[in-house]
Amino acid sequence: MKKIKILEERCKGCGLCIEFCPKKVLGFSEKRNLQGYRVVGFYAKEKCNACGICFLMCPELVFVSEE
């Protein structure tokens, strides 16, 4: 099964992935990256079905697939 990894240093906190996630498993974490942006994180990773909508919506290529 595919897993999704978040590359936090690329995140600019736009929230598009959170808005469009059909399973609502993404949200802003308390962490900030080196650029000072609040980064996205998983709140219920076990519910993620790796549909790929976050890949499509993210302008910064934050999401990568891990086999």
mmCIF file as Biopython writes it, N, C-alpha, C and O atoms, coordinates in Angstrom:
data_model
#
loop_
_atom_site.group_PDB
_atom_site.id
_atom_site.type_symbol
_atom_site.label_atom_id
_atom_site.label_alt_id
_atom_site.label_comp_id
_atom_site.label_asym_id
_atom_site.label_entity_id
_atom_site.label_seq_id
_atom_site.pdbx_PDB_ins_code
_atom_site.Cartn_x
_atom_site.Cartn_y
_atom_site.Cartn_z
_atom_site.occupancy
_atom_site.B_iso_or_equiv
_atom_site.auth_seq_id
_atom_site.auth_asym_id
_atom_site.pdbx_PDB_model_num
ATOM 1   N N  . MET A ? 1  ? 0.836   -1.190 0.000  1.0 0.0 1  A 1 
ATOM 2   C CA . MET A ? 1  ? 0.000   0.000  0.000  1.0 0.0 1  A 1 
ATOM 3   C C  . MET A ? 1  ? 0.878   1.249  0.000  1.0 0.0 1  A 1 
ATOM 4   O O  . MET A ? 1  ? 1.903   1.299  0.679  1.0 0.0 1  A 1 
ATOM 5   N N  . LYS A ? 2  ? 0.476   2.228  -0.748 1.0 0.0 2  A 1 
ATOM 6   C CA . LYS A ? 2  ? 1.231   3.479  -0.812 1.0 0.0 2  A 1 
ATOM 7   C C  . LYS A ? 2  ? 1.069   4.269  0.483  1.0 0.0 2  A 1 
ATOM 8   O O  . LYS A ? 2  ? 0.032   4.228  1.146  1.0 0.0 2  A 1 
ATOM 9   N N  . LYS A ? 3  ? 2.128   4.980  0.808  1.0 0.0 3  A 1 
ATOM 10  C CA . LYS A ? 3  ? 2.107   5.904  1.937  1.0 0.0 3  A 1 
ATOM 11  C C  . LYS A ? 3  ? 2.517   7.265  1.428  1.0 0.0 3  A 1 
ATOM 12  O O  . LYS A ? 3  ? 3.252   7.381  0.447  1.0 0.0 3  A 1 
ATOM 13  N N  . ILE A ? 4  ? 2.043   8.282  2.093  1.0 0.0 4  A 1 
ATOM 14  C CA . ILE A ? 4  ? 2.363   9.649  1.697  1.0 0.0 4  A 1 
ATOM 15  C C  . ILE A ? 4  ? 3.266   10.275 2.745  1.0 0.0 4  A 1 
ATOM 16  O O  . ILE A ? 4  ? 3.005   10.194 3.945  1.0 0.0 4  A 1 
ATOM 17  N N  . LYS A ? 5  ? 4.328   10.898 2.271  1.0 0.0 5  A 1 
ATOM 18  C CA . LYS A ? 5  ? 5.275   11.592 3.145  1.0 0.0 5  A 1 
ATOM 19  C C  . LYS A ? 5  ? 5.154   13.087 2.876  1.0 0.0 5  A 1 
ATOM 20  O O  . LYS A ? 5  ? 4.953   13.508 1.737  1.0 0.0 5  A 1 
ATOM 21  N N  . ILE A ? 6  ? 5.279   13.880 3.928  1.0 0.0 6  A 1 
ATOM 22  C CA . ILE A ? 6  ? 5.203   15.332 3.818  1.0 0.0 6  A 1 
ATOM 23  C C  . ILE A ? 6  ? 6.613   15.912 3.955  1.0 0.0 6  A 1 
ATOM 24  O O  . ILE A ? 6  ? 7.309   15.678 4.943  1.0 0.0 6  A 1 
ATOM 25  N N  . LEU A ? 7  ? 7.007   16.668 2.944  1.0 0.0 7  A 1 
ATOM 26  C CA . LEU A ? 7  ? 8.304   17.351 2.973  1.0 0.0 7  A 1 
ATOM 27  C C  . LEU A ? 7  ? 8.071   18.743 3.571  1.0 0.0 7  A 1 
ATOM 28  O O  . LEU A ? 7  ? 7.771   19.699 2.856  1.0 0.0 7  A 1 
ATOM 29  N N  . GLU A ? 8  ? 8.212   18.832 4.873  1.0 0.0 8  A 1 
ATOM 30  C CA . GLU A ? 8  ? 7.836   20.036 5.624  1.0 0.0 8  A 1 
ATOM 31  C C  . GLU A ? 8  ? 8.564   21.291 5.178  1.0 0.0 8  A 1 
ATOM 32  O O  . GLU A ? 8  ? 7.990   22.378 5.218  1.0 0.0 8  A 1 
ATOM 33  N N  . GLU A ? 9  ? 9.796   21.169 4.762  1.0 0.0 9  A 1 
ATOM 34  C CA . GLU A ? 9  ? 10.571  22.358 4.377  1.0 0.0 9  A 1 
ATOM 35  C C  . GLU A ? 9  ? 10.042  23.018 3.108  1.0 0.0 9  A 1 
ATOM 36  O O  . GLU A ? 9  ? 10.343  24.182 2.847  1.0 0.0 9  A 1 
ATOM 37  N N  . ARG A ? 10 ? 9.269   22.298 2.329  1.0 0.0 10 A 1 
ATOM 38  C CA . ARG A ? 10 ? 8.685   22.881 1.118  1.0 0.0 10 A 1 
ATOM 39  C C  . ARG A ? 10 ? 7.358   23.591 1.391  1.0 0.0 10 A 1 
ATOM 40  O O  . ARG A ? 10 ? 6.921   24.414 0.587  1.0 0.0 10 A 1 
ATOM 41  N N  . CYS A ? 11 ? 6.728   23.284 2.500  1.0 0.0 11 A 1 
ATOM 42  C CA . CYS A ? 11 ? 5.383   23.783 2.805  1.0 0.0 11 A 1 
ATOM 43  C C  . CYS A ? 11 ? 5.399   25.293 3.062  1.0 0.0 11 A 1 
ATOM 44  O O  . CYS A ? 11 ? 6.254   25.810 3.782  1.0 0.0 11 A 1 
ATOM 45  N N  . LYS A ? 12 ? 4.419   25.991 2.447  1.0 0.0 12 A 1 
ATOM 46  C CA . LYS A ? 12 ? 4.278   27.432 2.662  1.0 0.0 12 A 1 
ATOM 47  C C  . LYS A ? 12 ? 2.962   27.758 3.354  1.0 0.0 12 A 1 
ATOM 48  O O  . LYS A ? 12 ? 2.554   28.918 3.411  1.0 0.0 12 A 1 
ATOM 49  N N  . GLY A ? 13 ? 2.300   26.731 3.879  1.0 0.0 13 A 1 
ATOM 50  C CA . GLY A ? 13 ? 1.112   26.952 4.694  1.0 0.0 13 A 1 
ATOM 51  C C  . GLY A ? 13 ? -0.104  27.486 3.964  1.0 0.0 13 A 1 
ATOM 52  O O  . GLY A ? 13 ? -0.916  28.189 4.566  1.0 0.0 13 A 1 
ATOM 53  N N  . CYS A ? 14 ? -0.256  27.175 2.688  1.0 0.0 14 A 1 
ATOM 54  C CA . CYS A ? 14 ? -1.395  27.713 1.932  1.0 0.0 14 A 1 
ATOM 55  C C  . CYS A ? 14 ? -2.713  27.045 2.322  1.0 0.0 14 A 1 
ATOM 56  O O  . CYS A ? 14 ? -3.772  27.663 2.218  1.0 0.0 14 A 1 
ATOM 57  N N  . GLY A ? 15 ? -2.658  25.790 2.770  1.0 0.0 15 A 1 
ATOM 58  C CA . GLY A ? 15 ? -3.861  25.101 3.223  1.0 0.0 15 A 1 
ATOM 59  C C  . GLY A ? 15 ? -4.711  24.457 2.147  1.0 0.0 15 A 1 
ATOM 60  O O  . GLY A ? 15 ? -5.772  23.916 2.455  1.0 0.0 15 A 1 
ATOM 61  N N  . LEU A ? 16 ? -4.281  24.496 0.891  1.0 0.0 16 A 1 
ATOM 62  C CA . LEU A ? 16 ? -5.075  23.884 -0.176 1.0 0.0 16 A 1 
ATOM 63  C C  . LEU A ? 16 ? -5.254  22.382 0.043  1.0 0.0 16 A 1 
ATOM 64  O O  . LEU A ? 16 ? -6.333  21.844 -0.203 1.0 0.0 16 A 1 
ATOM 65  N N  . CYS A ? 17 ? -4.221  21.718 0.496  1.0 0.0 17 A 1 
ATOM 66  C CA . CYS A ? 17 ? -4.314  20.276 0.733  1.0 0.0 17 A 1 
ATOM 67  C C  . CYS A ? 17 ? -5.333  19.970 1.828  1.0 0.0 17 A 1 
ATOM 68  O O  . CYS A ? 17 ? -6.085  19.001 1.729  1.0 0.0 17 A 1 
ATOM 69  N N  . ILE A ? 18 ? -5.356  20.790 2.861  1.0 0.0 18 A 1 
ATOM 70  C CA . ILE A ? 18 ? -6.299  20.606 3.965  1.0 0.0 18 A 1 
ATOM 71  C C  . ILE A ? 18 ? -7.728  20.808 3.470  1.0 0.0 18 A 1 
ATOM 72  O O  . ILE A ? 18 ? -8.621  20.025 3.794  1.0 0.0 18 A 1 
ATOM 73  N N  . GLU A ? 19 ? -7.936  21.847 2.696  1.0 0.0 19 A 1 
ATOM 74  C CA . GLU A ? 19 ? -9.259  22.187 2.183  1.0 0.0 19 A 1 
ATOM 75  C C  . GLU A ? 19 ? -9.847  21.085 1.308  1.0 0.0 19 A 1 
ATOM 76  O O  . GLU A ? 19 ? -11.040 20.796 1.391  1.0 0.0 19 A 1 
ATOM 77  N N  . PHE A ? 20 ? -9.016  20.470 0.473  1.0 0.0 20 A 1 
ATOM 78  C CA . PHE A ? 20 ? -9.518  19.523 -0.511 1.0 0.0 20 A 1 
ATOM 79  C C  . PHE A ? 20 ? -9.377  18.056 -0.127 1.0 0.0 20 A 1 
ATOM 80  O O  . PHE A ? 20 ? -9.816  17.191 -0.884 1.0 0.0 20 A 1 
ATOM 81  N N  . CYS A ? 21 ? -8.788  17.748 1.005  1.0 0.0 21 A 1 
ATOM 82  C CA . CYS A ? 21 ? -8.642  16.351 1.432  1.0 0.0 21 A 1 
ATOM 83  C C  . CYS A ? 21 ? -10.025 15.750 1.704  1.0 0.0 21 A 1 
ATOM 84  O O  . CYS A ? 21 ? -10.724 16.212 2.605  1.0 0.0 21 A 1 
ATOM 85  N N  . PRO A ? 22 ? -10.431 14.729 0.942  1.0 0.0 22 A 1 
ATOM 86  C CA . PRO A ? 22 ? -11.764 14.164 1.141  1.0 0.0 22 A 1 
ATOM 87  C C  . PRO A ? 22 ? -11.928 13.428 2.470  1.0 0.0 22 A 1 
ATOM 88  O O  . PRO A ? 22 ? -13.043 13.339 2.986  1.0 0.0 22 A 1 
ATOM 89  N N  . LYS A ? 23 ? -10.862 12.910 3.022  1.0 0.0 23 A 1 
ATOM 90  C CA . LYS A ? 23 ? -10.916 12.184 4.300  1.0 0.0 23 A 1 
ATOM 91  C C  . LYS A ? 23 ? -10.673 13.094 5.504  1.0 0.0 23 A 1 
ATOM 92  O O  . LYS A ? 23 ? -10.821 12.662 6.647  1.0 0.0 23 A 1 
ATOM 93  N N  . LYS A ? 24 ? -10.300 14.354 5.252  1.0 0.0 24 A 1 
ATOM 94  C CA . LYS A ? 24 ? -10.029 15.331 6.324  1.0 0.0 24 A 1 
ATOM 95  C C  . LYS A ? 24 ? -8.982  14.821 7.315  1.0 0.0 24 A 1 
ATOM 96  O O  . LYS A ? 24 ? -9.166  14.905 8.529  1.0 0.0 24 A 1 
ATOM 97  N N  . VAL A ? 25 ? -7.886  14.294 6.780  1.0 0.0 25 A 1 
ATOM 98  C CA . VAL A ? 25 ? -6.824  13.761 7.630  1.0 0.0 25 A 1 
ATOM 99  C C  . VAL A ? 25 ? -5.652  14.732 7.789  1.0 0.0 25 A 1 
ATOM 100 O O  . VAL A ? 25 ? -4.705  14.447 8.524  1.0 0.0 25 A 1 
ATOM 101 N N  . LEU A ? 26 ? -5.712  15.872 7.107  1.0 0.0 26 A 1 
ATOM 102 C CA . LEU A ? 26 ? -4.626  16.856 7.165  1.0 0.0 26 A 1 
ATOM 103 C C  . LEU A ? 26 ? -5.039  18.088 7.959  1.0 0.0 26 A 1 
ATOM 104 O O  . LEU A ? 26 ? -6.211  18.464 7.983  1.0 0.0 26 A 1 
ATOM 105 N N  . GLY A ? 27 ? -4.067  18.704 8.602  1.0 0.0 27 A 1 
ATOM 106 C CA . GLY A ? 27 ? -4.303  19.950 9.318  1.0 0.0 27 A 1 
ATOM 107 C C  . GLY A ? 27 ? -2.977  20.632 9.586  1.0 0.0 27 A 1 
ATOM 108 O O  . GLY A ? 27 ? -1.913  20.047 9.384  1.0 0.0 27 A 1 
ATOM 109 N N  . PHE A ? 28 ? -3.048  21.872 10.042 1.0 0.0 28 A 1 
ATOM 110 C CA . PHE A ? 28 ? -1.811  22.583 10.378 1.0 0.0 28 A 1 
ATOM 111 C C  . PHE A ? 28 ? -1.277  22.069 11.707 1.0 0.0 28 A 1 
ATOM 112 O O  . PHE A ? 28 ? -2.018  21.935 12.681 1.0 0.0 28 A 1 
ATOM 113 N N  . SER A ? 29 ? 0.013   21.786 11.731 1.0 0.0 29 A 1 
ATOM 114 C CA . SER A ? 29 ? 0.659   21.360 12.972 1.0 0.0 29 A 1 
ATOM 115 C C  . SER A ? 29 ? 1.192   22.593 13.702 1.0 0.0 29 A 1 
ATOM 116 O O  . SER A ? 29 ? 1.109   23.708 13.187 1.0 0.0 29 A 1 
ATOM 117 N N  . GLU A ? 30 ? 1.716   22.398 14.854 1.0 0.0 30 A 1 
ATOM 118 C CA . GLU A ? 30 ? 2.322   23.494 15.614 1.0 0.0 30 A 1 
ATOM 119 C C  . GLU A ? 30 ? 3.754   23.765 15.149 1.0 0.0 30 A 1 
ATOM 120 O O  . GLU A ? 30 ? 4.356   24.771 15.524 1.0 0.0 30 A 1 
ATOM 121 N N  . LYS A ? 31 ? 4.290   22.860 14.332 1.0 0.0 31 A 1 
ATOM 122 C CA . LYS A ? 31 ? 5.666   22.992 13.852 1.0 0.0 31 A 1 
ATOM 123 C C  . LYS A ? 31 ? 5.770   24.092 12.811 1.0 0.0 31 A 1 
ATOM 124 O O  . LYS A ? 31 ? 4.822   24.369 12.076 1.0 0.0 31 A 1 
ATOM 125 N N  . ARG A ? 32 ? 6.931   24.707 12.765 1.0 0.0 32 A 1 
ATOM 126 C CA . ARG A ? 32 ? 7.248   25.684 11.723 1.0 0.0 32 A 1 
ATOM 127 C C  . ARG A ? 32 ? 8.517   25.216 11.019 1.0 0.0 32 A 1 
ATOM 128 O O  . ARG A ? 32 ? 9.414   24.645 11.640 1.0 0.0 32 A 1 
ATOM 129 N N  . ASN A ? 33 ? 8.576   25.467 9.719  1.0 0.0 33 A 1 
ATOM 130 C CA . ASN A ? 33 ? 9.790   25.091 8.986  1.0 0.0 33 A 1 
ATOM 131 C C  . ASN A ? 33 ? 10.810  26.221 9.067  1.0 0.0 33 A 1 
ATOM 132 O O  . ASN A ? 33 ? 10.570  27.232 9.727  1.0 0.0 33 A 1 
ATOM 133 N N  . LEU A ? 34 ? 11.922  26.055 8.410  1.0 0.0 34 A 1 
ATOM 134 C CA . LEU A ? 34 ? 13.000  27.047 8.494  1.0 0.0 34 A 1 
ATOM 135 C C  . LEU A ? 34 ? 12.608  28.402 7.906  1.0 0.0 34 A 1 
ATOM 136 O O  . LEU A ? 34 ? 13.207  29.422 8.246  1.0 0.0 34 A 1 
ATOM 137 N N  . GLN A ? 35 ? 11.605  28.417 7.026  1.0 0.0 35 A 1 
ATOM 138 C CA . GLN A ? 35 ? 11.127  29.676 6.443  1.0 0.0 35 A 1 
ATOM 139 C C  . GLN A ? 35 ? 10.108  30.361 7.349  1.0 0.0 35 A 1 
ATOM 140 O O  . GLN A ? 35 ? 9.685   31.483 7.072  1.0 0.0 35 A 1 
ATOM 141 N N  . GLY A ? 36 ? 9.714   29.688 8.431  1.0 0.0 36 A 1 
ATOM 142 C CA . GLY A ? 36 ? 8.784   30.277 9.380  1.0 0.0 36 A 1 
ATOM 143 C C  . GLY A ? 36 ? 7.317   29.944 9.137  1.0 0.0 36 A 1 
ATOM 144 O O  . GLY A ? 36 ? 6.443   30.425 9.858  1.0 0.0 36 A 1 
ATOM 145 N N  . TYR A ? 37 ? 7.043   29.125 8.128  1.0 0.0 37 A 1 
ATOM 146 C CA . TYR A ? 37 ? 5.659   28.751 7.834  1.0 0.0 37 A 1 
ATOM 147 C C  . TYR A ? 37 ? 5.201   27.630 8.749  1.0 0.0 37 A 1 
ATOM 148 O O  . TYR A ? 37 ? 5.961   26.712 9.058  1.0 0.0 37 A 1 
ATOM 149 N N  . ARG A ? 38 ? 3.960   27.716 9.174  1.0 0.0 38 A 1 
ATOM 150 C CA . ARG A ? 38 ? 3.341   26.613 9.902  1.0 0.0 38 A 1 
ATOM 151 C C  . ARG A ? 38 ? 3.057   25.504 8.896  1.0 0.0 38 A 1 
ATOM 152 O O  . ARG A ? 38 ? 2.404   25.741 7.880  1.0 0.0 38 A 1 
ATOM 153 N N  . VAL A ? 39 ? 3.533   24.318 9.166  1.0 0.0 39 A 1 
ATOM 154 C CA . VAL A ? 39 ? 3.466   23.241 8.177  1.0 0.0 39 A 1 
ATOM 155 C C  . VAL A ? 39 ? 2.259   22.343 8.391  1.0 0.0 39 A 1 
ATOM 156 O O  . VAL A ? 39 ? 1.701   22.259 9.485  1.0 0.0 39 A 1 
ATOM 157 N N  . VAL A ? 40 ? 1.879   21.682 7.323  1.0 0.0 40 A 1 
ATOM 158 C CA . VAL A ? 40 ? 0.769   20.746 7.362  1.0 0.0 40 A 1 
ATOM 159 C C  . VAL A ? 40 ? 1.256   19.419 7.936  1.0 0.0 40 A 1 
ATOM 160 O O  . VAL A ? 40 ? 2.423   19.053 7.799  1.0 0.0 40 A 1 
ATOM 161 N N  . GLY A ? 41 ? 0.340   18.713 8.577  1.0 0.0 41 A 1 
ATOM 162 C CA . GLY A ? 41 ? 0.657   17.404 9.130  1.0 0.0 41 A 1 
ATOM 163 C C  . GLY A ? 41 ? -0.571  16.512 9.122  1.0 0.0 41 A 1 
ATOM 164 O O  . GLY A ? 41 ? -1.685  16.974 8.878  1.0 0.0 41 A 1 
ATOM 165 N N  . PHE A ? 42 ? -0.364  15.249 9.387  1.0 0.0 42 A 1 
ATOM 166 C CA . PHE A ? 42 ? -1.460  14.291 9.462  1.0 0.0 42 A 1 
ATOM 167 C C  . PHE A ? 42 ? -2.071  14.282 10.853 1.0 0.0 42 A 1 
ATOM 168 O O  . PHE A ? 42 ? -1.350  14.290 11.851 1.0 0.0 42 A 1 
ATOM 169 N N  . TYR A ? 43 ? -3.395  14.267 10.923 1.0 0.0 43 A 1 
ATOM 170 C CA . TYR A ? 43 ? -4.091  14.104 12.198 1.0 0.0 43 A 1 
ATOM 171 C C  . TYR A ? 43 ? -4.665  12.711 12.342 1.0 0.0 43 A 1 
ATOM 172 O O  . TYR A ? 43 ? -4.902  12.246 13.456 1.0 0.0 43 A 1 
ATOM 173 N N  . ALA A ? 44 ? -4.891  12.040 11.217 1.0 0.0 44 A 1 
ATOM 174 C CA . ALA A ? 44 ? -5.427  10.677 11.246 1.0 0.0 44 A 1 
ATOM 175 C C  . ALA A ? 44 ? -4.834  9.917  10.069 1.0 0.0 44 A 1 
ATOM 176 O O  . ALA A ? 44 ? -5.549  9.530  9.144  1.0 0.0 44 A 1 
ATOM 177 N N  . LYS A ? 45 ? -3.528  9.707  10.108 1.0 0.0 45 A 1 
ATOM 178 C CA . LYS A ? 45 ? -2.826  9.089  8.982  1.0 0.0 45 A 1 
ATOM 179 C C  . LYS A ? 45 ? -3.392  7.721  8.630  1.0 0.0 45 A 1 
ATOM 180 O O  . LYS A ? 45 ? -3.375  7.324  7.465  1.0 0.0 45 A 1 
ATOM 181 N N  . GLU A ? 46 ? -3.888  7.004  9.617  1.0 0.0 46 A 1 
ATOM 182 C CA . GLU A ? 46 ? -4.444  5.674  9.362  1.0 0.0 46 A 1 
ATOM 183 C C  . GLU A ? 46 ? -5.699  5.723  8.486  1.0 0.0 46 A 1 
ATOM 184 O O  . GLU A ? 46 ? -6.067  4.719  7.877  1.0 0.0 46 A 1 
ATOM 185 N N  . LYS A ? 47 ? -6.356  6.881  8.419  1.0 0.0 47 A 1 
ATOM 186 C CA . LYS A ? 47 ? -7.549  7.029  7.574  1.0 0.0 47 A 1 
ATOM 187 C C  . LYS A ? 47 ? -7.216  7.469  6.148  1.0 0.0 47 A 1 
ATOM 188 O O  . LYS A ? 47 ? -8.086  7.470  5.277  1.0 0.0 47 A 1 
ATOM 189 N N  . CYS A ? 48 ? -5.968  7.839  5.912  1.0 0.0 48 A 1 
ATOM 190 C CA . CYS A ? 48 ? -5.545  8.284  4.578  1.0 0.0 48 A 1 
ATOM 191 C C  . CYS A ? 48 ? -5.574  7.102  3.615  1.0 0.0 48 A 1 
ATOM 192 O O  . CYS A ? 48 ? -5.012  6.044  3.897  1.0 0.0 48 A 1 
ATOM 193 N N  . ASN A ? 49 ? -6.238  7.297  2.472  1.0 0.0 49 A 1 
ATOM 194 C CA . ASN A ? 49 ? -6.293  6.231  1.468  1.0 0.0 49 A 1 
ATOM 195 C C  . ASN A ? 49 ? -5.377  6.514  0.281  1.0 0.0 49 A 1 
ATOM 196 O O  . ASN A ? 49 ? -5.478  5.849  -0.749 1.0 0.0 49 A 1 
ATOM 197 N N  . ALA A ? 50 ? -4.493  7.486  0.414  1.0 0.0 50 A 1 
ATOM 198 C CA . ALA A ? 50 ? -3.516  7.855  -0.624 1.0 0.0 50 A 1 
ATOM 199 C C  . ALA A ? 50 ? -4.191  8.148  -1.959 1.0 0.0 50 A 1 
ATOM 200 O O  . ALA A ? 50 ? -3.725  7.699  -3.006 1.0 0.0 50 A 1 
ATOM 201 N N  . CYS A ? 51 ? -5.276  8.893  -1.922 1.0 0.0 51 A 1 
ATOM 202 C CA . CYS A ? 51 ? -6.038  9.210  -3.137 1.0 0.0 51 A 1 
ATOM 203 C C  . CYS A ? 51 ? -5.267  10.128 -4.072 1.0 0.0 51 A 1 
ATOM 204 O O  . CYS A ? 51 ? -5.495  10.105 -5.281 1.0 0.0 51 A 1 
ATOM 205 N N  . GLY A ? 52 ? -4.357  10.939 -3.533 1.0 0.0 52 A 1 
ATOM 206 C CA . GLY A ? 52 ? -3.516  11.791 -4.361 1.0 0.0 52 A 1 
ATOM 207 C C  . GLY A ? 52 ? -4.023  13.205 -4.572 1.0 0.0 52 A 1 
ATOM 208 O O  . GLY A ? 52 ? -3.384  13.979 -5.284 1.0 0.0 52 A 1 
ATOM 209 N N  . ILE A ? 53 ? -5.138  13.564 -3.984 1.0 0.0 53 A 1 
ATOM 210 C CA . ILE A ? 53 ? -5.656  14.918 -4.168 1.0 0.0 53 A 1 
ATOM 211 C C  . ILE A ? 53 ? -4.690  15.951 -3.585 1.0 0.0 53 A 1 
ATOM 212 O O  . ILE A ? 53 ? -4.540  17.036 -4.147 1.0 0.0 53 A 1 
ATOM 213 N N  . CYS A ? 54 ? -4.046  15.636 -2.488 1.0 0.0 54 A 1 
ATOM 214 C CA . CYS A ? 54 ? -3.064  16.564 -1.912 1.0 0.0 54 A 1 
ATOM 215 C C  . CYS A ? 54 ? -1.912  16.809 -2.890 1.0 0.0 54 A 1 
ATOM 216 O O  . CYS A ? 54 ? -1.405  17.927 -2.992 1.0 0.0 54 A 1 
ATOM 217 N N  . PHE A ? 55 ? -1.498  15.750 -3.615 1.0 0.0 55 A 1 
ATOM 218 C CA . PHE A ? 55 ? -0.451  15.905 -4.635 1.0 0.0 55 A 1 
ATOM 219 C C  . PHE A ? 55 ? -0.885  16.924 -5.688 1.0 0.0 55 A 1 
ATOM 220 O O  . PHE A ? 55 ? -0.115  17.801 -6.080 1.0 0.0 55 A 1 
ATOM 221 N N  . LEU A ? 56 ? -2.130  16.787 -6.133 1.0 0.0 56 A 1 
ATOM 222 C CA . LEU A ? 56 ? -2.647  17.640 -7.206 1.0 0.0 56 A 1 
ATOM 223 C C  . LEU A ? 56 ? -2.849  19.082 -6.763 1.0 0.0 56 A 1 
ATOM 224 O O  . LEU A ? 56 ? -2.635  20.001 -7.554 1.0 0.0 56 A 1 
ATOM 225 N N  . MET A ? 57 ? -3.251  19.298 -5.535 1.0 0.0 57 A 1 
ATOM 226 C CA . MET A ? 57 ? -3.583  20.633 -5.057 1.0 0.0 57 A 1 
ATOM 227 C C  . MET A ? 57 ? -2.367  21.431 -4.597 1.0 0.0 57 A 1 
ATOM 228 O O  . MET A ? 57 ? -2.392  22.662 -4.630 1.0 0.0 57 A 1 
ATOM 229 N N  . CYS A ? 58 ? -1.319  20.761 -4.174 1.0 0.0 58 A 1 
ATOM 230 C CA . CYS A ? 58 ? -0.163  21.450 -3.592 1.0 0.0 58 A 1 
ATOM 231 C C  . CYS A ? 58 ? 0.712   22.104 -4.662 1.0 0.0 58 A 1 
ATOM 232 O O  . CYS A ? 58 ? 1.265   21.408 -5.514 1.0 0.0 58 A 1 
ATOM 233 N N  . PRO A ? 59 ? 0.845   23.436 -4.628 1.0 0.0 59 A 1 
ATOM 234 C CA . PRO A ? 59 ? 1.704   24.110 -5.606 1.0 0.0 59 A 1 
ATOM 235 C C  . PRO A ? 59 ? 3.196   23.981 -5.295 1.0 0.0 59 A 1 
ATOM 236 O O  . PRO A ? 59 ? 4.030   24.303 -6.142 1.0 0.0 59 A 1 
ATOM 237 N N  . GLU A ? 60 ? 3.542   23.518 -4.102 1.0 0.0 60 A 1 
ATOM 238 C CA . GLU A ? 60 ? 4.946   23.456 -3.678 1.0 0.0 60 A 1 
ATOM 239 C C  . GLU A ? 60 ? 5.526   22.044 -3.689 1.0 0.0 60 A 1 
ATOM 240 O O  . GLU A ? 60 ? 6.665   21.849 -3.264 1.0 0.0 60 A 1 
ATOM 241 N N  . LEU A ? 61 ? 4.769   21.058 -4.165 1.0 0.0 61 A 1 
ATOM 242 C CA . LEU A ? 61 ? 5.223   19.661 -4.237 1.0 0.0 61 A 1 
ATOM 243 C C  . LEU A ? 61 ? 5.682   19.140 -2.875 1.0 0.0 61 A 1 
ATOM 244 O O  . LEU A ? 61 ? 6.750   18.541 -2.747 1.0 0.0 61 A 1 
ATOM 245 N N  . VAL A ? 62 ? 4.854   19.383 -1.872 1.0 0.0 62 A 1 
ATOM 246 C CA . VAL A ? 62 ? 5.161   18.980 -0.501 1.0 0.0 62 A 1 
ATOM 247 C C  . VAL A ? 62 ? 4.984   17.479 -0.295 1.0 0.0 62 A 1 
ATOM 248 O O  . VAL A ? 62 ? 5.661   16.885 0.544  1.0 0.0 62 A 1 
ATOM 249 N N  . PHE A ? 63 ? 4.090   16.869 -1.044 1.0 0.0 63 A 1 
ATOM 250 C CA . PHE A ? 63 ? 3.736   15.474 -0.832 1.0 0.0 63 A 1 
ATOM 251 C C  . PHE A ? 63 ? 4.482   14.547 -1.789 1.0 0.0 63 A 1 
ATOM 252 O O  . PHE A ? 63 ? 4.555   14.812 -2.989 1.0 0.0 63 A 1 
ATOM 253 N N  . VAL A ? 64 ? 5.029   13.471 -1.257 1.0 0.0 64 A 1 
ATOM 254 C CA . VAL A ? 64 ? 5.696   12.455 -2.066 1.0 0.0 64 A 1 
ATOM 255 C C  . VAL A ? 64 ? 5.158   11.085 -1.668 1.0 0.0 64 A 1 
ATOM 256 O O  . VAL A ? 64 ? 4.771   10.856 -0.523 1.0 0.0 64 A 1 
ATOM 257 N N  . SER A ? 65 ? 5.144   10.199 -2.629 1.0 0.0 65 A 1 
ATOM 258 C CA . SER A ? 65 ? 4.639   8.854  -2.397 1.0 0.0 65 A 1 
ATOM 259 C C  . SER A ? 65 ? 5.792   7.939  -2.007 1.0 0.0 65 A 1 
ATOM 260 O O  . SER A ? 65 ? 6.868   7.975  -2.605 1.0 0.0 65 A 1 
ATOM 261 N N  . GLU A ? 66 ? 5.542   7.121  -0.991 1.0 0.0 66 A 1 
ATOM 262 C CA . GLU A ? 66 ? 6.525   6.119  -0.567 1.0 0.0 66 A 1 
ATOM 263 C C  . GLU A ? 66 ? 5.894   4.751  -0.766 1.0 0.0 66 A 1 
ATOM 264 O O  . GLU A ? 66 ? 4.750   4.527  -0.368 1.0 0.0 66 A 1 
ATOM 265 N N  . GLU A ? 67 ? 6.626   3.848  -1.372 1.0 0.0 67 A 1 
ATOM 266 C CA . GLU A ? 67 ? 6.100   2.491  -1.593 1.0 0.0 67 A 1 
ATOM 267 C C  . GLU A ? 67 ? 6.342   1.646  -0.373 1.0 0.0 67 A 1 
ATOM 268 O O  . GLU A ? 67 ? 5.975   0.471  -0.353 1.0 0.0 67 A 1 
#
